[in-house]
């Protein structure tokens, strides 16, 4: 995993996890809105949560149901992911499906899940978009979240690239 420039002066020994989380809250959390949300330092309605992820509504929905699944630990983007992050991405997808099911989305085949590709991320913190129904998304939403968009990569493509290349191109 790659971390932002605020990690450059940290000595990582066996207490890697503690250092990363401390810096996440102290450094990244000051500037990253998703770090603030993940650490309960923002007034955002958290819909689902666990030790690793949080889920909330997108502020500018691109579909009737539009949720974000965000990592608690700061990860810059899908470009920062590596092969050993496949289980993390799969857990993000699982939480995205769970929130859609919880909100009575019945056709899980009419769902779009994926990530914005840098430099087209509005917030430089890994977040999975879970949108439904995909078939009724507006033209503008299709530009931002469509399978042919240069700004968006589906979760299936991310997982495929991580499995075959070990990174997202």
Order of alpha helices (4+ residues) and beta strands (2+ residues): alpha-alpha-beta-beta-beta-alpha-beta-beta-alpha-beta-alpha
